[in-house]
């Protein structure tokens, strides 16, 4: 049985976004197709964004899908705008296996992120200093450093690589690409995992909510990382992301994945009711670190709840809890 993987990068970035994650993925597949968004690859010394149009994106994707038509199974991974285009790929592929949408950009921009990265880093650092468990303290300090380093790297990428190309043409094309992608969400029926970092500078939680509500998939895994940002596929805790991605692609249960010392991670398995039903059952596995002083300790909480509003209350509770913990 031949297995292939389709990787779709995001807006104003490039195929090299996958370089950090690729070594983890290669052993699983016979073929990997790295999709290159039209106009994003460098011609000479700079990208040629005049070729970046909504029709060009989907025409190029059709060509990529044709290359994978003979494979027995194709898994799809998309990041940001690529997470939206992944919906199109899943709808069109006859041999799609599983799909992962990293920070899918169906909703934007995010307006509540200012100062949050600094608050999270300070909180982790404070717990590390007072924690009596040396191993846990070291893990917390490492996470605090990772948040700081990731934020610095993300800002450099934004100002050096993204902002210079943030033109009206590119922005309008991005919006058209995502509007077209949204039409295909109901046709996404394969097993689906949506990954989002609480520190995402661009994409709000409501984008995950939209995917959950509008996709045709009956069972969705939603992974939240409290200390990851938008560039989580190459910045931040990539080994954690790779571990969970490989678990999902391999058919494992993300609710039972082993976590590292001091790790924070929330996993939700969302199961929809029958067609036309507003019933949604959510099984949650939330792991983290809490407390202060000598009371700093790890925790794990699990529960299952059923909602009758399509999951709106579930996402509202997450948003409220998130707002309450922001310093």
PAZAPA-4460 file (N, C-alpha, C; in steps of 0.05 Angstrom, whole numbers, plus 32768, in hexadecimal, padded with zeros to 4 digits):
% residues 327
    n_x    n_y    n_z   ca_x   ca_y   ca_z    c_x    c_y    c_z   seq   type   mol
   8011   7FE8   8000   8000   8000   8000   8012   8019   8000     1      X     A
   800E   802A   7FEC   801F   8042   7FEA   8012   8059   7FFA     2      X     A
   8022   8066   800A   8018   807D   801A   8027   8096   8012     3      X     A
   8017   80AB   800E   8023   80C5   8007   801A   80DA   801A     4      X     A
   8029   80F0   801A   8023   8107   802B   8024   8120   801B     5      X     A
   8010   8131   801E   800E   814B   8011   8012   8160   8026     6      X     A
   8026   8172   8022   802B   8188   8035   8025   81A2   8027     7      X     A
   8016   81B4   8035   800D   81CD   8029   8015   81E4   803B     8      X     A
   8027   81F5   8033   8030   820B   8044   801D   8223   8042     9      X     A
   8023   8237   8052   8011   824D   8055   8017   8266   8045    10      X     A
   800B   827C   804E   800B   8296   8040   8026   82A4   8044    11      X     A
   8032   82AC   802E   804B   82BC   802E   8063   82AC   8039    12      X     A
   8061   8292   803B   8078   8282   8044   8082   8271   802D    13      X     A
   808B   8259   8033   8095   8248   801D   8096   822B   8025    14      X     A
   809E   821A   8012   809F   81FD   8017   80B3   81F6   802D    15      X     A
   80C7   8208   8032   80DB   8202   8046   80CF   8203   8062    16      X     A
   80B6   820C   8065   80A8   820B   807F   80A8   81EF   808B    17      X     A
   80A9   81DB   8079   80A6   81BF   8082   80C1   81B2   8089    18      X     A
   80D7   81C0   8086   80F1   81B4   8088   80F6   81A8   80A4    19      X     A
   80EB   81B5   80B9   80F0   81AB   80D4   80DF   8192   80DA    20      X     A
   80C7   8192   80D0   80B4   817C   80D5   80B9   8164   80C3    21      X     A
   80C4   8169   80AC   80C6   8153   8098   80D6   813B   80A1    22      X     A
   80EC   813E   80B0   80FA   8125   80B8   80E9   8113   80C9    23      X     A
   80D6   811D   80D8   80C5   810C   80E7   80B0   80FE   80D6    24      X     A
   80A9   810A   80C0   8094   8100   80AE   809D   80EC   8099    25      X     A
   80B6   80F0   808F   80C0   80E0   8079   80BE   80C2   807D    26      X     A
   80C5   80B7   8094   80C5   809A   8097   80A9   808E   8094    27      X     A
   8094   809D   8095   8079   8092   8094   806E   808F   8077    28      X     A
   807C   809C   8064   8070   809F   8049   8082   8095   8033    29      X     A
   8075   808B   801E   8084   8084   8006   8089   809C   7FF4    30      X     A
   8077   80B0   7FF6   8079   80C7   7FE5   8070   80E0   7FF4    31      X     A
   807E   80F6   7FF2   8076   810F   7FFE   8075   8125   7FE9    32      X     A
   805E   8131   7FE6   805A   8147   7FD3   8058   8161   7FE3    33      X     A
   806C   8172   7FDF   806D   818C   7FED   8061   81A1   7FDA    34      X     A
   8049   81AA   7FDF   803C   81BD   7FCE   8049   81D9   7FD0    35      X     A
   804C   81E6   7FBA   8058   8200   7FB9   8043   8214   7FB0    36      X     A
   803B   8226   7FC2   8027   823A   7FBB   8031   824B   7FA4    37      X     A
   8020   824F   7F90   8028   8260   7F79   8032   827B   7F81    38      X     A
   8048   8284   7F76   8053   829E   7F7B   8064   82A1   7F94    39      X     A
   8064   828C   7FA5   8072   828D   7FBE   808F   8284   7FBC    40      X     A
   8095   8273   7FA9   80B1   826A   7FA6   80C2   827F   7F99    41      X     A
   80DB   8280   7FA0   80EC   8296   7F96   80F4   8292   7F79    42      X     A
   80F1   82A7   7F69   80FB   82A7   7F4E   8110   82BD   7F4C    43      X     A
   8129   82B4   7F4A   813F   82C7   7F4D   8144   82CC   7F6A    44      X     A
   8141   82E5   7F73   8147   82EB   7F8F   812E   82F2   7FA0    45      X     A
   8116   82EF   7F94   80FE   82F5   7FA4   80E6   82E6   7F99    46      X     A
   80D1   82E3   7FAA   80B9   82D5   7FA1   80AB   82E6   7F8B    47      X     A
   809A   82D9   7F7B   808C   82E6   7F65   806E   82E5   7F6B    48      X     A
   8065   82F5   7F7D   8049   82F3   7F87   8034   82FB   7F72    49      X     A
   803D   8306   7F5B   8029   830C   7F46   801B   82F2   7F3D    50      X     A
   8029   82DB   7F41   801D   82C2   7F39   800B   82B6   7F4F    51      X     A
   800A   82C3   7F65   7FF9   82B9   7F7C   7FDD   82C3   7F78    52      X     A
   7FCB   82B2   7F6E   7FAF   82B8   7F6B   7F9F   82A1   7F74    53      X     A
   7F86   82A5   7F7B   7F75   828F   7F84   7F72   8279   7F6F    54      X     A
   7F6C   827F   7F56   7F6B   826A   7F42   7F85   825B   7F3F    55      X     A
   7F9C   8269   7F40   7FB6   825C   7F3D   7FBB   8248   7F54    56      X     A
   7FB3   8250   7F6D   7FB7   823E   7F84   7FA9   8223   7F7F    57      X     A
   7F8F   8225   7F77   7F80   820C   7F75   7F87   81FC   7F5B    58      X     A
   7F8F   820A   7F46   7F99   81FD   7F2F   7FB2   81ED   7F35    59      X     A
   7FC4   81FA   7F44   7FDD   81EC   7F4C   7FD7   81D5   7F5E    60      X     A
   7FC4   81D8   7F70   7FBD   81C2   7F82   7FB1   81AA   7F72    61      X     A
   7FA2   81B0   7F5D   7F97   819A   7F4D   7FAE   818A   7F40    62      X     A
   7FC3   8198   7F37   7FDA   818A   7F2C   7FE8   8179   7F41    63      X     A
   7FEA   8183   7F59   7FF7   8174   7F6F   7FE6   815B   7F76    64      X     A
   7FCC   815E   7F76   7FBA   8148   7F7C   7FBC   8132   7F67    65      X     A
   7FBF   813A   7F4E   7FC1   8127   7F38   7FDA   8115   7F3C    66      X     A
   7FEF   8121   7F47   8008   8111   7F4C   8004   80FC   7F61    67      X     A
   7FEF   80FF   7F72   7FEB   80ED   7F88   7FD4   80D9   7F83    68      X     A
   7FC8   80DB   7F6B   7FB0   80CB   7F66   7FB4   80AD   7F67    69      X     A
   7FCD   80A4   7F61   7FD2   8087   7F60   7FDA   807C   7F7B    70      X     A
   7FDD   808C   7F8F   7FE4   8082   7FA9   7FCC   8076   7FB7    71      X     A
   7FD0   8062   7FC8   7FBA   8055   7FD6   7FAE   8068   7FEB    72      X     A
   7FC0   8077   7FF7   7FB6   808A   800D   7FC7   80A3   800C    73      X     A
   7FBA   80B9   8010   7FC7   80D3   8011   7FBE   80E2   802A    74      X     A
   7FD1   80E8   803C   7FCC   80F9   8053   7FD2   8116   804C    75      X     A
   7FC4   8128   8058   7FC7   8145   8051   7FCD   8155   806A    76      X     A
   7FE2   8165   8068   7FEA   8177   807E   7FEB   8193   8073    77      X     A
   7FDC   81A6   807F   7FDD   81C2   8076   7FE0   81D5   808D    78      X     A
   7FEF   81EA   8088   7FF4   81FE   809D   7FE9   8219   8094    79      X     A
   7FDA   8226   80A6   7FD0   8241   80A2   7FBE   8242   8089    80      X     A
   7FC5   8252   8075   7FB6   8252   805C   7FB6   8236   8050    81      X     A
   7FCC   8228   8053   7FCE   820C   804A   7FBA   81FA   8058    82      X     A
   7FB3   8201   8071   7F9E   81F2   807F   7F84   81F5   8071    83      X     A
   7F7F   820C   8066   7F66   8210   8057   7F67   8201   803C    84      X     A
   7F7D   8203   802E   7F7F   81F5   8014   7F7E   81D7   8019    85      X     A
   7F86   81CE   8031   7F84   81B1   8037   7F67   81A8   8036    86      X     A
   7F54   81B9   803C   7F37   81B1   803A   7F31   81AB   801D    87      X     A
   7F3A   81BB   800B   7F36   81B6   7FEE   7F43   819B   7FE6    88      X     A
   7F5B   8196   7FEF   7F69   817E   7FE8   7F5A   8165   7FF3    89      X     A
   7F51   8167   800B   7F42   8150   8017   7F28   814B   8008    90      X     A
   7F1B   8160   7FFF   7F02   815E   7FF1   7F06   8151   7FD6    91      X     A
   7F1D   8157   7FC9   7F21   814E   7FAD   7F2E   8133   7FAC    92      X     A
   7F3F   812C   7FBF   7F4D   8112   7FBF   7F3A   80FB   7FC2    93      X     A
   7F3C   80E6   7FB2   7F2C   80CE   7FB5   7F3A   80BA   7FC8    94      X     A
   7F53   80BF   7FCE   7F63   80AC   7FDE   7F6D   80BA   7FF8    95      X     A
   7F60   80CE   8001   7F69   80DC   8019   7F67   80CA   8032    96      X     A
   7F7C   80CB   8042   7F7D   80BC   805B   7F75   80CC   8073    97      X     A
   7F88   80DC   807D   7F83   80EE   8094   7F8E   810A   808D    98      X     A
   7F84   811D   809C   7F8C   8139   8097   7F91   8147   80B1    99      X     A
   7FA5   8159   80B0   7FAC   816A   80C7   7FAD   8186   80BD   100      X     A
   7F9E   8198   80CB   7F9E   81B4   80C6   7FAC   81C2   80DD   101      X     A
   7FC4   81CD   80D7   7FD2   81DC   80EB   7FCA   81FA   80E9   102      X     A
   7FBE   8205   80FF   7FB6   8221   80FF   7FA8   8229   80E6   103      X     A
   7F92   821C   80DE   7F85   8223   80C5   7F7A   823F   80C5   104      X     A
   7F7F   824E   80AF   7F79   826B   80AF   7F5E   8272   80A4   105      X     A
   7F49   8264   80AE   7F2E   826B   80A6   7F24   8284   80B3   106      X     A
   7F2E   828A   80CB   7F27   82A3   80D8   7F41   82B3   80DE   107      X     A
   7F3F   82CD   80DC   7F57   82DE   80E0   7F4D   82FB   80E1   108      X     A
   7F5C   830E   80EC   7F74   830A   80FB   7F6D   8304   8118   109      X     A
   7F81   82FF   8128   7F7D   82FC   8145   7F83   8317   8153   110      X     A
   7F72   831E   8166   7F75   8339   8172   7F7B   8338   8190   111      X     A
   7F7D   8320   819B   7F81   831E   81B8   7F9C   8313   81C1   112      X     A
   7FB0   8315   81B0   7FC9   8307   81B6   7FDE   831A   81C1   113      X     A
   7FDB   8334   81C0   7FEF   8347   81C9   7FF7   8341   81E6   114      X     A
   8010   833F   81EB   801D   833B   8205   8019   831E   8210   115      X     A
   800A   830D   8203   8005   82F3   820E   801E   82E2   820E   116      X     A
   802E   82E3   81F9   8047   82D3   81F9   8058   82D9   8211   117      X     A
   805B   82F3   8217   806C   82FC   822D   8060   82F2   8248   118      X     A
   8045   82F3   824A   8038   82E9   8262   803C   82CC   8267   119      X     A
   803A   82BC   8251   803F   829F   8254   805B   8299   825C   120      X     A
   806E   82A7   824F   808B   82A2   8256   8090   82A9   8273   121      X     A
   8085   82BF   827C   8089   82C8   8298   807D   82B3   82AC   122      X     A
   8065   82AA   82A5   8058   8296   82B6   8068   827C   82B8   123      X     A
   8072   8273   82A2   8082   825A   82A2   809C   825E   82B1   124      X     A
   80A9   8276   82AD   80C1   827C   82BB   80BD   827D   82D9   125      X     A
   80A7   828A   82E2   80A2   828C   82FF   809D   8271   830B   126      X     A
   808E   8260   82FE   8089   8245   8308   80A3   8235   830A   127      X     A
   80B5   8239   82F5   80CE   822A   82F5   80DF   8231   830D   128      X     A
   80E0   824B   8314   80F1   8255   832A   80E8   824A   8345   129      X     A
   80CE   8246   8349   80C4   823E   8363   80BE   8220   8365   130      X     A
   80C0   8212   834F   80B8   81F5   834F   80CD   81E5   835D   131      X     A
   80C5   81D4   8371   80D9   81C4   8380   80E3   81AB   8370   132      X     A
   80D4   81A3   835B   80DB   818D   834B   80EF   8197   8336   133      X     A
   8108   818F   8338   811D   8199   8327   8118   8192   8309   134      X     A
   810F   817A   8304   810A   8172   82E8   80F3   8182   82DC   135      X     A
   80DE   8187   82EC   80C8   8196   82E2   80D0   81B4   82DF   136      X     A
   80DF   81BE   82F1   80E9   81DA   82F0   80F9   81DE   82D6   137      X     A
   810A   81CB   82D0   811B   81CD   82B8   810A   81CC   829F   138      X     A
   80F5   81BB   829F   80E3   81B9   8288   80D3   81D4   8284   139      X     A
   80CB   81E0   829A   80BC   81F9   8299   80CE   820F   828F   140      X     A
   80E6   8210   8298   80F9   8225   828F   80FF   8222   8271   141      X     A
   8101   8209   8268   8106   8203   824C   80EF   820D   823B   142      X     A
   80D6   8208   8245   80BF   8211   8237   80BE   8230   8236   143      X     A
   80C5   823D   824C   80C5   825A   824D   80D8   8265   8238   144      X     A
   80F0   8259   8237   8104   8262   8223   80FA   825E   8207   145      X     A
   80EC   8247   8203   80E2   8241   81E8   80CD   8256   81DF   146      X     A
   80BC   825E   81F2   80A8   8272   81EB   80B5   828D   81E3   147      X     A
   80CA   8295   81F3   80D8   82AE   81ED   80E6   82AC   81D2   148      X     A
   80F5   8296   81CE   8104   8293   81B5   80F2   8291   819D   149      X     A
   80DC   8283   81A0   80C9   8280   818A   80BD   829B   8182   150      X     A
   80B5   82AB   8196   80A9   82C5   8191   80BE   82D7   8182   151      X     A
   80D6   82D7   818C   80EB   82E7   817E   80EF   82DE   8161   152      X     A
   80F0   82C4   815D   80F4   82BA   8142   80DC   82C0   8130   153      X     A
   80C4   82BE   813C   80AC   82C4   812C   80AB   82E1   8124   154      X     A
   80B3   82F3   8136   80B3   830F   812F   80C7   8315   8119   155      X     A
   80DE   8308   811A   80F2   830D   8105   80E7   8303   80EA   156      X     A
   80DA   82EC   80EA   80CF   82E1   80D1   80B9   82F4   80C6   157      X     A
   80A9   82FE   80D8   8093   830F   80D0   809D   8329   80C3   158      X     A
   80B1   8336   80D0   80BA   834F   80C5   80CD   834C   80AD   159      X     A
   80DC   8336   80AC   80EF   8333   8096   80E3   8324   807E   160      X     A
   80D1   8312   8083   80C7   8301   806D   80AB   8306   8065   161      X     A
   8099   830B   8079   807D   830E   8072   8074   832B   806D   162      X     A
   807A   833D   807F   8070   8358   807D   8078   8366   8062   163      X     A
   8090   8362   8058   8098   836F   803F   8086   8366   8027   164      X     A
   8078   8350   802A   8068   8346   8013   804A   8347   801A   165      X     A
   8043   8355   802F   8027   8356   8038   8018   836B   8027   166      X     A
   8015   8367   800E   8008   837A   7FFC   7FEA   8376   7FFA   167      X     A
   7FDC   8389   7FEF   7FBF   8387   7FEB   7FB9   836F   7FD9   168      X     A
   7FC8   836B   7FC4   7FC4   8355   7FB2   7FC6   833A   7FC0   169      X     A
   7FDC   8337   7FD0   7FE0   831E   7FDE   7FCB   8319   7FF4   170      X     A
   7FC3   832E   8002   7FAF   832C   8017   7F94   8324   800B   171      X     A
   7F8C   8331   7FF5   7F72   832B   7FE9   7F72   830E   7FDD   172      X     A
   7F89   8306   7FD2   7F8B   82EB   7FC8   7F88   82D7   7FDE   173      X     A
   7F96   82DC   7FF4   7F93   82CA   800C   7F76   82C8   8014   174      X     A
   7F68   82DE   8016   7F4C   82DD   801E   7F3B   82CD   800A   175      X     A
   7F40   82D0   7FF1   7F31   82C1   7FDC   7F37   82A3   7FDE   176      X     A
   7F51   829C   7FE3   7F58   8280   7FE6   7F4A   8273   7FFD   177      X     A
   7F49   8282   8014   7F3C   8277   802B   7F1D   8275   8028   178      X     A
   7F12   8289   801B   7EF5   8288   8016   7EED   8270   8005   179      X     A
   7EFE   826A   7FF1   7EF9   8253   7FE0   7EFD   8239   7FEF   180      X     A
   7F12   8238   8000   7F18   8221   8010   7F01   821A   8023   181      X     A
   7EF5   822E   802E   7EDF   822A   8041   7EC8   821A   8034   182      X     A
   7EC3   821E   801B   7EAE   8210   800D   7EB1   81F1   800E   183      X     A
   7ECA   81E9   8012   7ED0   81CC   8010   7ED0   81BE   802C   184      X     A
   7ECD   81CE   8041   7ECE   81C2   805C   7EB8   81AC   805F   185      X     A
   7EA0   81B0   8056   7E8C   819A   8059   7E93   8180   804B   186      X     A
   7EA4   8182   8037   7EAD   816A   8028   7EC5   815C   8035   187      X     A
   7ECF   8167   804B   7EE5   815A   8059   7EDA   8146   806C   188      X     A
   7EDC   812D   8065   7ED0   8117   8076   7EE4   8104   8081   189      X     A
   7EFE   8108   807A   7F13   80F6   8084   7F19   80FD   80A1   190      X     A
   7F26   80EB   80B0   7F2F   80F2   80CB   7F3F   810B   80CB   191      X     A
   7F39   811D   80DE   7F45   8138   80DD   7F50   8140   80F9   192      X     A
   7F67   814D   80F9   7F72   8158   8111   7F79   8175   810C   193      X     A
   7F6F   8187   811D   7F75   81A3   811B   7F87   81AB   8133   194      X     A
   7F9D   81B8   812C   7FB1   81C0   8141   7FB3   81DE   8142   195      X     A
   7FB3   81E9   815A   7FB4   8206   815E   7FC4   820C   8177   196      X     A
   7FD5   8221   8176   7FE3   822A   818D   7FD6   8242   819A   197      X     A
   7FD4   8242   81B4   7FC7   8258   81C3   7FD5   8273   81BE   198      X     A
   7FEF   8272   81B6   7FFD   828B   81B1   7FFE   8292   8193   199      X     A
   7FED   8286   8183   7FEB   828D   8167   7FE6   82AB   8163   200      X     A
   7FF8   82B8   8155   7FF6   82D5   8151   7FE2   82DD   813C   201      X     A
   7FD9   82CB   812C   7FC9   82D2   8114   7FAD   82C5   8114   202      X     A
   7FAB   82AC   811D   7F92   829D   811A   7F84   8299   8135   203      X     A
   7F6B   82A1   8138   7F5C   829E   8151   7F50   8282   8154   204      X     A
   7F48   827D   816C   7F3B   8263   8173   7F22   825F   8161   205      X     A
   7F15   8274   815A   7EFC   8272   814A   7F01   8264   812F   206      X     A
   7F1A   8264   8125   7F1F   8256   810C   7F1D   8238   8110   207      X     A
   7F26   822E   8127   7F23   8212   812E   7F06   820B   8131   208      X     A
   7EF7   821D   813D   7EDA   8219   8141   7ECD   8216   8126   209      X     A
   7ED4   8227   8113   7EC8   8226   80F9   7ECD   820C   80EB   210      X     A
   7EE6   8202   80EC   7EEC   81E8   80E0   7EDC   81D2   80ED   211      X     A
   7ED9   81D3   8107   7ECA   81BE   8115   7EAD   81BF   810D   212      X     A
   7EA1   81D6   810B   7E85   81D9   8104   7E7F   81D2   80E7   213      X     A
   7E91   81DA   80D5   7E8A   81D9   80B8   7E95   81C0   80AA   214      X     A
   7EA9   81B3   80B5   7EB4   819C   80A7   7EA0   8185   80A9   215      X     A
   7EA2   8173   8095   7E91   815C   8094   7E9A   8145   80A5   216      X     A
   7EB1   8148   80B1   7EBD   8133   80C2   7EAD   812F   80DC   217      X     A
   7EA7   8116   80E2   7E97   8110   80FA   7EA8   8111   8114   218      X     A
   7EC1   810B   8111   7ED3   810A   8129   7EEC   811B   8123   219      X     A
   7EF1   812E   8134   7F07   8140   8130   7F18   8141   814A   220      X     A
   7F32   813F   8147   7F44   8145   815D   7F4C   8162   815C   221      X     A
   7F4B   816F   8173   7F54   818B   8175   7F6A   818C   8189   222      X     A
   7F82   8193   8181   7F9A   8195   8192   7FA0   81B2   8198   223      X     A
   7FA3   81B9   81B1   7FAC   81D4   81B9   7FC6   81D3   81C8   224      X     A
   7FD8   81E5   81C0   7FF2   81E7   81CE   7FF3   8203   81DA   225      X     A
   7FF3   8206   81F4   7FF2   8220   8201   800B   8231   81FC   226      X     A
   8021   8225   81F4   803A   8234   81F1   8045   8234   81D4   227      X     A
   8033   822F   81C0   803C   8230   81A4   802D   8247   8196   228      X     A
   803B   8251   8180   802F   8267   8171   8028   825E   8155   229      X     A
   8025   8271   8143   801B   826A   8128   802F   8259   8118   230      X     A
   8049   825D   811C   805D   824F   810D   8065   8235   811A   231      X     A
   8051   8227   8126   8057   820F   8136   8063   81F8   8126   232      X     A
   8062   81F9   810B   806D   81E2   80FC   808B   81E4   80F9   233      X     A
   8097   81FC   8100   80B4   81FD   80FF   80C0   820E   8116   234      X     A
   80B0   821A   8126   80B9   8227   813E   80AB   821B   8156   235      X     A
   80B6   821F   816E   80A9   8214   8186   80B0   81F7   818A   236      X     A
   809D   81E8   8196   80A2   81CC   819D   809B   81B9   8186   237      X     A
   80AC   81B8   8172   80A7   81A8   815B   80A7   818A   8162   238      X     A
   80B8   8180   8173   80B7   8163   817A   809C   815B   8185   239      X     A
   808F   816C   8196   8075   8166   81A0   8060   8165   818A   240      X     A
   8062   8179   8178   804F   8179   8161   8053   8161   8150   241      X     A
   806C   8159   814B   8072   8141   813A   8067   8128   8148   242      X     A
   806B   8126   8161   8061   810E   8170   8043   810B   816D   243      X     A
   8034   8121   8171   8017   8120   8170   800D   811C   8153   244      X     A
   801B   8129   8140   8014   8126   8124   8017   8109   811B   245      X     A
   802E   80FD   8122   8033   80E1   811A   801F   80CE   8128   246      X     A
   8017   80D4   8140   8003   80C4   814E   7FE9   80C5   813F   247      X     A
   7FE0   80DC   8137   7FC7   80DF   8129   7FC8   80D2   810D   248      X     A
   7FDD   80D7   80FE   7FE0   80CC   80E3   7FE2   80AD   80E4   249      X     A
   7FEC   80A3   80FA   7FEE   8086   80FD   7FD6   8079   8108   250      X     A
   7FC1   8089   810D   7FA8   807E   8117   7FA7   807B   8135   251      X     A
   7FB9   8087   8144   7FBA   8085   8161   7FA5   8097   816E   252      X     A
   7FA2   8094   8188   7F8F   80A4   8198   7F9F   80BB   81A5   253      X     A
   7F9A   80D3   819B   7FA8   80EA   81A6   7FA2   80F0   81C3   254      X     A
   7F8C   80E6   81CD   7F85   80EA   81E9   7F97   80DA   81FB   255      X     A
   7FA4   80C6   81F0   7FB5   80B4   8201   7FD3   80B8   81FB   256      X     A
   7FDA   80CC   81EB   7FF7   80D0   81E5   8006   80D7   81FF   257      X     A
   801D   80CC   8202   802E   80D2   8219   8039   80EE   8216   258      X     A
   803B   80FD   822C   8045   8118   822B   805F   811A   823A   259      X     A
   806E   812F   8235   8088   8133   8241   8086   8141   825C   260      X     A
   809B   8141   826B   809B   814F   8285   8096   816D   8281   261      X     A
   8083   8177   8290   807D   8193   828F   806E   819D   8277   262      X     A
   8064   818A   8267   8057   8191   824E   803A   819A   8253   263      X     A
   8031   81AE   8244   8015   81B6   8245   8009   81B1   8229   264      X     A
   7FF1   81A4   822A   7FE5   819C   8211   7FC8   8195   8216   265      X     A
   7FB6   819E   8205   7F9A   8198   8208   7F91   818A   81EE   266      X     A
   7F85   8173   81F1   7F7B   8163   81DB   7F5D   815E   81DE   267      X     A
   7F4E   8164   81C9   7F31   8160   81CA   7F29   814E   81B2   268      X     A
   7F1A   8139   81B8   7F0E   8129   81A2   7EF1   8132   81A0   269      X     A
   7EEA   813E   8189   7ECF   8149   8185   7EC0   8136   8172   270      X     A
   7EAA   812B   817C   7E9A   8119   816C   7E7F   8125   8167   271      X     A
   7E78   8129   814E   7E5E   8135   8147   7E48   8120   8146   272      X     A
   7E2F   8129   814A   7E18   8118   8148   7E11   8113   812B   273      X     A
   7DFB   8105   8127   7DF2   80FF   810B   7DEC   8119   80FC   274      X     A
   7DEA   8117   80E2   7DE5   812E   80D1   7DCC   813C   80DB   275      X     A
   7DCE   8156   80DD   7DB8   8167   80E6   7DB7   816A   8104   276      X     A
   7DC7   815A   8113   7DC7   815B   8130   7DDA   8171   8139   277      X     A
   7DD3   817E   8150   7DE5   8192   815B   7DF4   8186   8173   278      X     A
   7DF2   816C   8177   7E00   815F   818E   7E1D   815B   8187   279      X     A
   7E2F   8163   8199   7E4B   815F   8196   7E56   8155   81B1   280      X     A
   7E65   813F   81AF   7E72   8134   81C7   7E90   8139   81C7   281      X     A
   7E9A   8145   81DC   7EB6   814D   81DE   7EC3   813E   81F5   282      X     A
   7ED8   812F   81EE   7EE8   8121   8202   7F03   8131   8204   283      X     A
   7F09   813A   821C   7F20   814B   8220   7F36   813E   8231   284      X     A
   7F4E   8143   8229   7F66   813B   8238   7F78   8153   823A   285      X     A
   7F79   815F   8251   7F88   8178   8255   7F9E   8174   8269   286      X     A
   7FB7   817A   8261   7FCE   8176   8272   7FDD   8190   8274   287      X     A
   7FE8   8195   828C   7FF7   81AD   828F   8004   81AF   82AA   288      X     A
   800C   81C7   82B1   8019   81CD   82CA   800B   81E5   82D7   289      X     A
   8006   81E3   82F1   7FF9   81F8   82FF   8005   81FC   831B   290      X     A
   7FFB   8212   8328   8004   8217   8343   801A   822C   8344   291      X     A
   8022   8232   835C   8038   8245   8361   8048   823D   8379   292      X     A
   8060   8249   837B   8071   8241   8391   8078   8224   8391   293      X     A
   8077   8217   83A9   807D   81FB   83AB   8065   81E9   83A3   294      X     A
   804F   81F6   839B   8037   81E7   8392   8036   81E3   8374   295      X     A
   804A   81EB   8366   804B   81E6   8349   804B   81C8   8343   296      X     A
   8038   81BF   8333   8037   81A3   832D   8029   819E   8312   297      X     A
   802E   8187   8307   8021   817F   82EE   8004   8174   82F3   298      X     A
   7FF3   8177   82DF   7FD8   816C   82E2   7FCF   8160   82C8   299      X     A
   7FBB   814F   82CA   7FAD   8144   82B2   7F90   8142   82B9   300      X     A
   7F7F   814E   82A8   7F62   814E   82AC   7F55   8142   8293   301      X     A
   7F42   8130   8298   7F33   8124   8282   7F16   8125   8287   302      X     A
   7F06   8129   8273   7EE9   8129   8276   7EDC   8127   825B   303      X     A
   7EC2   8120   825B   7EB2   811E   8243   7E98   812E   8248   304      X     A
   7E91   813E   8235   7E79   814E   8237   7E6A   814F   821C   305      X     A
   7E50   8151   821E   7E3F   8153   8205   7E32   816E   8204   306      X     A
   7E33   817A   81EC   7E28   8194   81E7   7E12   8192   81D2   307      X     A
   7DFE   81A2   81D5   7DE6   81A1   81C3   7DE6   81B9   81B0   308      X     A
   7DFB   81C8   81AF   7DFC   81E0   819E   7E11   81DE   8189   309      X     A
   7E19   81C6   8182   7E2E   81C3   816D   7E4A   81C7   8177   310      X     A
   7E4D   81CB   8191   7E68   81D0   819D   7E6E   81ED   81A2   311      X     A
   7E5B   81FF   819E   7E60   821B   81A2   7E67   8221   81BF   312      X     A
   7E59   8213   81D2   7E5F   8217   81EE   7E7B   820D   81F6   313      X     A
   7E83   81F8   81E9   7E9E   81ED   81EE   7EB3   8201   81E7   314      X     A
   7EB1   820D   81D0   7EC5   8221   81C7   7EC3   823B   81D7   315      X     A
   7EAB   8242   81E0   7EA8   8259   81F0   7EB6   8256   820B   316      X     A
   7EB4   823E   8217   7EC1   8239   8230   7EE0   823A   822D   317      X     A
   7EEA   8230   8218   7F07   8231   8213   7F10   824F   8211   318      X     A
   7F01   825E   8202   7F08   827B   81FE   7F07   828A   8218   319      X     A
   7EF2   8285   8229   7EF0   8292   8242   7F06   828A   8255   320      X     A
   7F0D   8270   8256   7F22   8267   8268   7F3D   8273   825F   321      X     A
   7F41   8275   8245   7F59   8281   823A   7F5C   829E   8242   322      X     A
   7F46   82AC   823F   7F46   82C9   8246   7F4B   82CD   8264   323      X     A
   7F41   82BB   8274   7F44   82BD   8291   7F60   82B9   829B   324      X     A
   7F70   82AA   828B   7F8B   82A3   8293   7FA0   82B6   8287   325      X     A
   7F97   82C8   8275   7FA9   82DB   8269   7FB1   82F1   827D   326      X     A
   7FCA   82F5   8280   7FD4   8309   8293   7FD3   8325   8286   327      X     A
***
